[in-house]
């Protein structure tokens, strides 16, 4: 039998997106905002931004490919594994933890492999899903979005992003172990 907390969590997670969409439309109606027109205008701006970030995106994807193909990922994973093993973090997920900071699509591919190998209801499957939902593609955001608007001095953004990714990683492990014991 599932605990009350897990049941409430499942209900809230199922209702979250529809409630957010409804809230946005409701607030727009109250403020008399023309939702469709604003959406179309935002889509136009989004397309312009997408075209502007293509060179930064290509550069980032090439760098990730070189990092993985060079074997640096395997070396880094092996070097860090004594620490992660001592902390109870499975070393099989270290590549996902690293790539998630760099690429959403690359980390999605790694998570898919983990799910196929270990199953979605395994500890590794659940933890990889939690990691995907809680981490940000920090270096991707810094390279692509800051580069597209010509921000060269990122100041505290890299450190804040890395800190939030570490917190997300730790909390993913804690919550998955807590919500899915055994």
MINU-490811 format. One record per residue: x, y, z of N, C-alpha, C in turn; residue number from 1. Coordinates in steps of 0.02 Angstrom, whole numbers. Atoms other than C-alpha are relative to their C-alpha. Layout:
REM residues N
+--------+--------+--------+--------+--------+--------+--------+--------+--------+-----+
|    n_x |    n_y |    n_z |   ca_x |   ca_y |   ca_z |    c_x |    c_y |    c_z |   k |
+--------+--------+--------+--------+--------+--------+--------+--------+--------+-----+
|      X |      Y |      Z |      X |      Y |      Z |      X |      Y |      Z | NUM |
...
+--------+--------+--------+--------+--------+--------+--------+--------+--------+-----+
//
This chain:
REM residues 182
+--------+--------+--------+--------+--------+--------+--------+--------+--------+-----+
|    n_x |    n_y |    n_z |   ca_x |   ca_y |   ca_z |    c_x |    c_y |    c_z |   k |
+--------+--------+--------+--------+--------+--------+--------+--------+--------+-----+
|     42 |    -59 |      0 |      0 |      0 |      0 |     44 |     62 |      0 |   1 |
|    -39 |    -61 |      6 |     66 |    170 |    -48 |    -15 |     47 |     57 |   2 |
|     10 |    -49 |    -54 |     93 |    302 |     83 |    -41 |     59 |    -26 |   3 |
|     40 |    -58 |     17 |    -17 |    456 |     86 |     42 |     51 |    -38 |   4 |
|    -44 |    -49 |     32 |    132 |    564 |     36 |     10 |    -18 |    -74 |   5 |
|    -11 |     22 |     69 |    163 |    461 |   -121 |    -63 |     11 |    -41 |   6 |
|     63 |    -10 |     36 |    -21 |    467 |   -170 |    -10 |     74 |    -15 |   7 |
|      7 |    -73 |     10 |    -27 |    657 |   -145 |     50 |     24 |    -53 |   8 |
|    -51 |    -19 |     49 |    136 |    675 |   -244 |    -22 |    -19 |    -70 |   9 |
|     23 |     22 |     66 |     63 |    575 |   -389 |    -57 |     44 |    -25 |  10 |
|     56 |    -42 |     20 |    -96 |    679 |   -391 |     25 |     69 |    -20 |  11 |
|    -26 |    -67 |     15 |     -1 |    844 |   -385 |     42 |      0 |    -64 |  12 |
|    -42 |      2 |     60 |    122 |    790 |   -520 |    -43 |     -8 |    -63 |  13 |
|     45 |      8 |     57 |    -22 |    740 |   -635 |    -37 |     65 |    -15 |  14 |
|     40 |    -60 |      8 |   -114 |    904 |   -607 |     42 |     63 |    -11 |  15 |
|    -41 |    -60 |      0 |     34 |   1025 |   -608 |     -2 |     39 |    -66 |  16 |
|     -2 |    -35 |     65 |     47 |   1066 |   -794 |    -68 |     29 |    -19 |  17 |
|     65 |    -30 |     16 |   -140 |   1086 |   -826 |    -18 |     59 |     45 |  18 |
|     14 |    -56 |    -46 |   -156 |   1196 |   -671 |     40 |     62 |    -17 |  19 |
|    -42 |    -58 |     20 |    -12 |   1307 |   -728 |    -28 |     33 |    -62 |  20 |
|     29 |    -27 |     61 |    -88 |   1327 |   -901 |    -65 |     37 |     15 |  21 |
|     63 |    -32 |    -20 |   -258 |   1365 |   -826 |     13 |     66 |     37 |  22 |
|    -15 |    -61 |    -38 |   -182 |   1492 |   -706 |     25 |     56 |    -46 |  23 |
|    -25 |    -51 |     47 |    -91 |   1582 |   -847 |    -57 |     30 |    -40 |  24 |
|     57 |    -24 |     39 |   -249 |   1594 |   -952 |    -47 |     40 |     44 |  25 |
|     45 |    -36 |    -46 |   -353 |   1648 |   -800 |     28 |     69 |     17 |  26 |
|    -31 |    -65 |    -16 |   -230 |   1786 |   -751 |     -2 |     46 |    -61 |  27 |
|      3 |    -39 |     61 |   -222 |   1844 |   -932 |    -70 |     27 |    -12 |  28 |
|     69 |    -22 |     10 |   -412 |   1851 |   -942 |    -19 |     56 |     50 |  29 |
|     13 |    -51 |    -50 |   -422 |   1950 |   -780 |     32 |     66 |    -19 |  30 |
|    -36 |    -61 |     20 |   -293 |   2074 |   -846 |    -18 |     23 |    -70 |  31 |
|     23 |    -16 |     67 |   -380 |   2079 |  -1015 |     57 |     -1 |    -52 |  32 |
|    -55 |      9 |     47 |   -225 |   2020 |  -1108 |    -25 |    -45 |    -57 |  33 |
|     18 |     41 |     58 |   -252 |   1953 |  -1284 |     51 |    -57 |     -5 |  34 |
|    -45 |     57 |     -8 |   -175 |   1782 |  -1254 |     26 |    -24 |    -67 |  35 |
|    -21 |     27 |     65 |   -171 |   1721 |  -1435 |     50 |     47 |    -34 |  36 |
|    -44 |    -48 |     32 |    -93 |   1880 |  -1503 |     68 |      3 |     34 |  37 |
|    -63 |      0 |    -37 |     39 |   1881 |  -1366 |     39 |    -63 |    -12 |  38 |
|    -34 |     63 |     13 |     77 |   1699 |  -1397 |     34 |      2 |    -69 |  39 |
|    -28 |     -4 |     68 |    103 |   1729 |  -1584 |     61 |     46 |     -1 |  40 |
|    -56 |    -47 |     -3 |    216 |   1879 |  -1548 |     61 |    -33 |     34 |  41 |
|    -54 |     36 |    -34 |    318 |   1774 |  -1427 |     31 |    -54 |    -43 |  42 |
|    -25 |     52 |     46 |    332 |   1634 |  -1555 |     45 |     31 |    -53 |  43 |
|    -43 |    -34 |     49 |    402 |   1758 |  -1682 |     68 |     16 |     31 |  44 |
|    -63 |    -15 |    -35 |    533 |   1815 |  -1555 |     40 |    -63 |     13 |  45 |
|    -34 |     64 |    -12 |    571 |   1634 |  -1513 |     35 |    -26 |    -62 |  46 |
|    -32 |     22 |     62 |    606 |   1593 |  -1695 |     62 |     40 |    -15 |  47 |
|    -59 |    -44 |     12 |    723 |   1742 |  -1712 |     57 |    -20 |     47 |  48 |
|    -51 |     21 |    -49 |    815 |   1689 |  -1554 |     30 |    -67 |    -20 |  49 |
|    -25 |     66 |     20 |    828 |   1509 |  -1616 |     50 |      6 |    -57 |  50 |
|    -47 |     -9 |     56 |    911 |   1566 |  -1777 |     65 |     32 |     25 |  51 |
|    -59 |    -35 |    -27 |   1030 |   1679 |  -1679 |     45 |    -46 |     41 |  52 |
|    -42 |     43 |    -44 |   1089 |   1539 |  -1561 |     30 |    -60 |    -36 |  53 |
|    -25 |     59 |     36 |   1127 |   1409 |  -1696 |     76 |     -7 |      2 |  54 |
|    -73 |     10 |     -3 |   1316 |   1445 |  -1704 |     25 |    -22 |     69 |  55 |
|    -20 |     18 |    -68 |   1331 |   1432 |  -1514 |    -20 |    -72 |     15 |  56 |
|     23 |     68 |    -10 |   1230 |   1272 |  -1514 |     45 |    -50 |    -35 |  57 |
|    -44 |     44 |     37 |   1339 |   1192 |  -1647 |     67 |     -7 |     36 |  58 |
|    -64 |      1 |    -35 |   1498 |   1240 |  -1553 |     -5 |    -43 |     63 |  59 |
|      9 |     39 |    -62 |   1429 |   1165 |  -1391 |     -6 |    -74 |    -15 |  60 |
|      9 |     71 |     17 |   1376 |   1002 |  -1474 |     65 |    -31 |    -25 |  61 |
|    -66 |     26 |     22 |   1547 |    982 |  -1557 |     45 |    -11 |     60 |  62 |
|    -42 |      7 |    -60 |   1634 |   1011 |  -1390 |    -21 |    -61 |     41 |  63 |
|     24 |     59 |    -37 |   1524 |    879 |  -1305 |     20 |    -64 |    -36 |  64 |
|    -20 |     59 |     38 |   1557 |    755 |  -1444 |     74 |    -15 |      7 |  65 |
|    -72 |      9 |     -8 |   1744 |    783 |  -1430 |     16 |    -26 |     71 |  66 |
|    -11 |     21 |    -70 |   1737 |    763 |  -1240 |    -15 |    -74 |      9 |  67 |
|     19 |     70 |     -7 |   1648 |    596 |  -1252 |     45 |    -45 |    -42 |  68 |
|    -40 |     42 |     45 |   1746 |    529 |  -1402 |     72 |     -6 |     21 |  69 |
|    -71 |      1 |    -20 |   1915 |    571 |  -1325 |     13 |    -48 |     57 |  70 |
|     -9 |     44 |    -58 |   1884 |    456 |  -1177 |      5 |     38 |     65 |  71 |
|     -5 |    -41 |    -60 |   1891 |    601 |  -1055 |    -57 |    -14 |     48 |  72 |
|     58 |     16 |    -43 |   1717 |    555 |   -990 |     15 |    -62 |     42 |  73 |
|    -16 |     61 |    -36 |   1776 |    380 |   -942 |     54 |     12 |     53 |  74 |
|    -54 |    -16 |    -48 |   1934 |    448 |   -859 |    -28 |     38 |     59 |  75 |
|     29 |    -41 |    -54 |   1836 |    577 |   -760 |    -46 |    -42 |     44 |  76 |
|     45 |     43 |    -39 |   1706 |    448 |   -707 |     39 |    -46 |     46 |  77 |
|    -41 |     44 |    -41 |   1840 |    328 |   -645 |     35 |     38 |     56 |  78 |
|    -35 |    -40 |    -51 |   1932 |    467 |   -553 |    -47 |     20 |     57 |  79 |
|     48 |    -24 |    -50 |   1775 |    525 |   -462 |    -35 |    -57 |     36 |  80 |
|     40 |     55 |    -28 |   1700 |    353 |   -427 |     15 |    -19 |     72 |  81 |
|     -8 |     16 |    -71 |   1786 |    323 |   -258 |    -40 |     47 |     46 |  82 |
|     38 |    -49 |    -40 |   1704 |    481 |   -191 |    -74 |    -14 |     -6 |  83 |
|     72 |     11 |      9 |   1534 |    445 |   -268 |    -22 |    -65 |     32 |  84 |
|     18 |     63 |    -31 |   1535 |    265 |   -209 |     -4 |      7 |     76 |  85 |
|      1 |    -11 |    -73 |   1575 |    322 |    -31 |    -63 |     39 |     21 |  86 |
|     60 |    -40 |    -16 |   1427 |    443 |    -39 |    -65 |    -36 |    -17 |  87 |
|     60 |     38 |     17 |   1307 |    309 |   -101 |    -29 |     19 |    -67 |  88 |
|     23 |    -18 |     67 |   1293 |    380 |   -276 |     28 |    -51 |    -49 |  89 |
|    -25 |     51 |     46 |   1303 |    245 |   -410 |     44 |     29 |    -55 |  90 |
|    -47 |    -25 |     50 |   1452 |    270 |   -524 |    -27 |     -8 |    -71 |  91 |
|     30 |      8 |     67 |   1347 |    209 |   -672 |    -36 |     64 |    -23 |  92 |
|     36 |    -62 |     17 |   1256 |    376 |   -664 |     45 |     61 |     -5 |  93 |
|    -46 |    -57 |      3 |   1411 |    485 |   -660 |      2 |     32 |    -70 |  94 |
|      2 |    -33 |     66 |   1413 |    510 |   -850 |    -63 |     42 |    -10 |  95 |
|     62 |    -39 |      5 |   1231 |    567 |   -840 |      6 |     65 |     40 |  96 |
|     -7 |    -60 |    -42 |   1273 |    688 |   -699 |     44 |     52 |    -34 |  97 |
|    -46 |    -46 |     34 |   1413 |    764 |   -803 |    -32 |     27 |    -64 |  98 |
|     28 |    -21 |     64 |   1327 |    768 |   -973 |    -63 |     42 |      9 |  99 |
|     61 |    -39 |    -11 |   1165 |    838 |   -899 |     16 |     75 |      5 | 100 |
|    -20 |    -71 |     -4 |   1259 |   1001 |   -864 |     17 |     29 |    -68 | 101 |
|    -22 |    -23 |     65 |   1310 |   1010 |  -1046 |    -53 |     -4 |    -54 | 102 |
|     46 |     11 |     56 |   1171 |    942 |  -1155 |    -63 |    -37 |     22 | 103 |
|     63 |     32 |    -16 |    988 |    901 |  -1133 |    -10 |    -63 |    -42 | 104 |
|     11 |     57 |     43 |    980 |    786 |  -1284 |     51 |    -56 |     13 | 105 |
|    -51 |     50 |    -17 |   1144 |    699 |  -1240 |    -17 |    -37 |     64 | 106 |
|     18 |     32 |    -63 |   1085 |    667 |  -1063 |    -64 |    -42 |     -8 | 107 |
|     60 |     40 |     13 |    916 |    606 |  -1128 |     20 |    -67 |    -31 | 108 |
|    -24 |     62 |     29 |   1009 |    477 |  -1232 |     31 |    -46 |     52 | 109 |
|    -29 |     40 |    -54 |   1108 |    420 |  -1080 |    -54 |    -29 |     45 | 110 |
|     54 |     25 |    -43 |    949 |    408 |   -975 |    -38 |    -56 |    -34 | 111 |
|     34 |     53 |     37 |    866 |    306 |  -1111 |     38 |    -65 |      3 | 112 |
|    -41 |     60 |     -6 |   1011 |    184 |  -1109 |     -5 |    -31 |     69 | 113 |
|      6 |     24 |    -69 |   1001 |    171 |   -920 |    -67 |    -34 |     10 | 114 |
|     67 |     29 |     -6 |    813 |    139 |   -930 |     -4 |    -67 |    -36 | 115 |
|      3 |     62 |     38 |    836 |      5 |  -1064 |     40 |    -55 |     35 | 116 |
|    -44 |     49 |    -32 |    977 |    -80 |   -967 |    -27 |    -23 |     68 | 117 |
|     18 |     16 |    -69 |    910 |    -71 |   -789 |    -75 |      1 |     14 | 118 |
|     72 |     -5 |     -9 |    724 |    -35 |   -812 |    -19 |     65 |     33 | 119 |
|     21 |    -64 |    -28 |    625 |    121 |   -769 |    -18 |     -2 |     74 | 120 |
|     19 |      6 |    -70 |    570 |     54 |   -599 |     58 |    -22 |     44 | 121 |
|    -59 |     17 |    -40 |    746 |     10 |   -543 |     24 |     64 |     36 | 122 |
|    -28 |    -58 |    -35 |    842 |    123 |   -424 |     36 |     46 |    -49 | 123 |
|    -36 |    -41 |     49 |    954 |    180 |   -567 |    -48 |     35 |    -48 | 124 |
|     49 |    -31 |     44 |    804 |    212 |   -680 |    -35 |     58 |     33 | 125 |
|     35 |    -54 |    -36 |    712 |    314 |   -550 |     47 |     58 |     15 | 126 |
|    -48 |    -53 |    -16 |    868 |    409 |   -499 |     19 |     39 |    -63 | 127 |
|    -16 |    -36 |     62 |    911 |    450 |   -680 |    -58 |     46 |    -20 | 128 |
|     58 |    -42 |     15 |    734 |    516 |   -705 |     -3 |     61 |     45 | 129 |
|     -1 |    -56 |    -47 |    747 |    623 |   -549 |     56 |     49 |    -17 | 130 |
|    -55 |    -43 |     21 |    915 |    689 |   -607 |    -19 |     41 |    -61 | 131 |
|     20 |    -36 |     60 |    844 |    735 |   -776 |    -50 |     56 |     16 | 132 |
|     50 |    -50 |    -17 |    701 |    829 |   -695 |     24 |     55 |     45 | 133 |
|    -22 |    -50 |    -48 |    803 |    923 |   -568 |     62 |     39 |    -21 | 134 |
|    -60 |    -35 |     23 |    965 |    970 |   -656 |    -15 |     49 |    -56 | 135 |
|      4 |    -47 |     56 |    989 |   1113 |   -776 |     60 |    -12 |    -46 | 136 |
|    -56 |      5 |     47 |   1098 |   1113 |   -931 |     41 |     64 |      6 | 137 |
|    -33 |    -61 |    -20 |   1206 |   1246 |   -849 |     47 |     27 |    -54 | 138 |
|    -50 |    -25 |     48 |   1349 |   1257 |   -973 |    -30 |     12 |    -69 | 139 |
|     36 |    -13 |     62 |   1231 |   1245 |  -1120 |    -33 |     69 |      3 | 140 |
|     32 |    -65 |     -8 |   1133 |   1393 |  -1053 |     51 |     56 |     -2 | 141 |
|    -52 |    -51 |      0 |   1292 |   1491 |  -1021 |     28 |     12 |    -70 | 142 |
|    -30 |     -7 |     67 |   1365 |   1456 |  -1193 |    -49 |     27 |    -51 | 143 |
|     47 |    -16 |     54 |   1210 |   1470 |  -1300 |    -38 |     65 |     14 | 144 |
|     43 |    -58 |    -12 |   1097 |   1597 |  -1217 |     40 |     62 |     17 | 145 |
|    -41 |    -59 |    -14 |   1228 |   1712 |  -1145 |     37 |     22 |    -62 | 146 |
|    -35 |    -17 |     62 |   1324 |   1702 |  -1308 |    -45 |     33 |    -51 | 147 |
|     45 |    -28 |     50 |   1172 |   1741 |  -1413 |    -18 |     73 |     13 | 148 |
|     14 |    -70 |    -16 |   1146 |   1907 |  -1322 |     64 |     37 |     17 | 149 |
|    -66 |    -31 |     -8 |   1333 |   1945 |  -1315 |     19 |     17 |     71 | 150 |
|    -24 |     -8 |    -69 |   1356 |   1928 |  -1128 |     66 |    -37 |      6 | 151 |
|    -67 |     30 |     -5 |   1542 |   1896 |  -1104 |     21 |    -11 |     72 | 152 |
|    -18 |      6 |    -71 |   1559 |   1922 |   -917 |    -60 |    -29 |     37 | 153 |
|     56 |     34 |    -31 |   1446 |   1794 |   -836 |     -3 |      8 |     75 | 154 |
|     -4 |    -14 |    -72 |   1499 |   1846 |   -660 |    -11 |    -63 |     41 | 155 |
|     12 |     55 |    -47 |   1421 |   1726 |   -535 |    -43 |    -56 |    -29 | 156 |
|     45 |     49 |     30 |   1312 |   1628 |   -656 |     30 |    -71 |     -1 | 157 |
|    -26 |     69 |      1 |   1431 |   1478 |   -679 |      2 |    -31 |     69 | 158 |
|     -4 |     28 |    -68 |   1461 |   1456 |   -493 |    -69 |    -14 |     28 | 159 |
|     68 |     11 |    -24 |   1276 |   1476 |   -451 |    -31 |    -60 |    -35 | 160 |
|     27 |     57 |     37 |   1230 |   1352 |   -588 |     29 |    -66 |     23 | 161 |
|    -32 |     62 |    -24 |   1357 |   1222 |   -531 |    -25 |    -17 |     70 | 162 |
|     25 |     12 |    -68 |   1302 |   1243 |   -350 |    -70 |    -29 |     -2 | 163 |
|     69 |     25 |      4 |   1119 |   1218 |   -397 |     -2 |    -71 |    -29 | 164 |
|     -3 |     67 |     28 |   1165 |   1064 |   -500 |     23 |    -51 |     52 | 165 |
|    -23 |     45 |    -53 |   1259 |    987 |   -354 |    -56 |    -12 |     51 | 166 |
|     56 |      7 |    -47 |   1113 |   1022 |   -237 |    -54 |    -45 |    -30 | 167 |
|     51 |     41 |     34 |    993 |    946 |   -365 |     21 |    -73 |     -2 | 168 |
|    -25 |     68 |      2 |   1102 |    792 |   -380 |     -7 |    -34 |     68 | 169 |
|      5 |     27 |    -68 |   1112 |    766 |   -192 |    -73 |    -12 |     20 | 170 |
|     70 |      7 |    -18 |    926 |    796 |   -169 |    -34 |    -56 |    -40 | 171 |
|     27 |     55 |     41 |    886 |    675 |   -312 |     13 |    -67 |     35 | 172 |
|    -18 |     63 |    -33 |    979 |    536 |   -222 |    -40 |     -8 |     65 | 173 |
|     35 |      4 |    -64 |    901 |    577 |    -53 |    -74 |    -15 |    -10 | 174 |
|     72 |      9 |     10 |    723 |    589 |   -119 |    -17 |    -67 |    -31 | 175 |
|     15 |     65 |     30 |    731 |    433 |   -228 |      9 |    -55 |     52 | 176 |
|     -9 |     51 |    -53 |    801 |    332 |    -82 |    -57 |      4 |     51 | 177 |
|     53 |     -8 |    -49 |    666 |    404 |     32 |    -68 |    -22 |    -28 | 178 |
|     65 |     15 |     28 |    517 |    388 |    -86 |     -7 |    -72 |    -24 | 179 |
|      2 |     68 |     25 |    565 |    217 |   -153 |     49 |    -44 |     39 | 180 |
|    -46 |     42 |    -40 |    646 |    119 |    -11 |      1 |    -72 |    -25 | 181 |
|     -5 |     71 |     17 |    710 |    -55 |    -43 |     30 |    -10 |    -63 | 182 |
+--------+--------+--------+--------+--------+--------+--------+--------+--------+-----+
//
